[in-house]
Amino acid sequence: MRVLLLALLILAAACTPRVKTSVLLPANFPHAAEPKTVAVMPFSGNMGAQASVALESALSSVKVDGREYFTIVDRVALQNIVDEQNLAISGLTESGDLMRVGALTGAEGIYTGYAYFDTETSHFHRKVTRCAQRDKDNKCVQWGEYNEPCTRVSVSVSLNPRLTDVSTGRVLFSYKYTKNRSAEKCASDTYYSLPSSSELKNRALNAMINEFITDVAPHTVVIEIKLMKSPAPEDKKAEELLKAGISFAEENRMDRACRLWREAEVIGRSAALLHNIGVCEETEGNYNEALNYYNSADRMLMEPEDILNESLRRIKNRLREVEELEAQLAK
């Protein structure tokens, strides 16, 4: 009975119609998003040069409303200024020196840091079962167990970017990212090649850089929003429009779905219909209107509804995120 109930719940969840939409989120660390003109110094460590270049490239690619969010100080200009000041660019970490460089380059913030990697290659054996003897019809009549040689490559990468406000010398952001990547291949694995340690190192670095960008800059994510199918409006025509809209939404035609639901609202209302119109408002960026529709849908119900509760929580969080985002963009 429990297995049947679980299967029904899984089936119901799988049948819930959903739509996807992109939203712009604020930086996870708001202070790190404040300096808009930044310089990236070469990082120390055996992976420092590669990491600092990757970090600078990622920062320069951040765009909000089609415009670059950060202005990156040119590396050549940065090196020339450091040379003129008789400073060692690779060891530039003192706040006083960073403030001098910032004043001369126009940078509001300067990234320093380190990046290291370690690699390890190990060998082991795994047991495999193979045919040891075949008959005249090439059918296996005896099986044998063998140990085949295998190789495992493991890489560990650490990245610690540190952002200093050059006007105050205050550290705005510092975080240590660590990623591990590994791969293995045995003698019978002829359908793929063993990635090199360099390839695994790059995978780990890319994963850390992607995480870093979400921490220090506004970023876009795709979210999934559930639609409600019931309760439907009492009016038959409105019920048909609700169902038709859901069909269009499932085919990624929210434009048509929203028109149908708004047409149905004039004829007859229900919690499901009002909720789904709220989803329209949310995907169109009208977050206060979406909250009003979700609240109206909630008032029509006599008991809590999971999808509606989830939408209420999400839209309230979204309104807070918009406030944070506006504050970041205004600075």
Buried (B, 14 or more C-beta within 10 A) or exposed (E): EEEEEEEEEEEEEEEEBEBEBEBBBBBBBBBBBBBBBBBBBBBBBEBBBBBBBBBBEBBBEBEBEEEEBBBBBEBEEBEEBBEEEEBEBBEBBEBEBBBBBBEBBEBBBBBBBBBBBBBEEEEEEEEEEEEEEEEEEEEEEEEEEEEEEBBBBBBBBBBBBBBBBBEEEEEBBBBEBEBEBBBBBBBEEEEEEBBEBEBBBBBBBEBBBEBBBBBBBBBEEEBEBBBBBEBBBEBEEBBBBBEBBBEBBEEEBBEBBBBBBBBBBEBBBBBBBBBBBBBBBBBBEBBEBBBBBBBBBBEBBEEEBEBBEEBBEBBEEBEEBBEBBEEBBEE
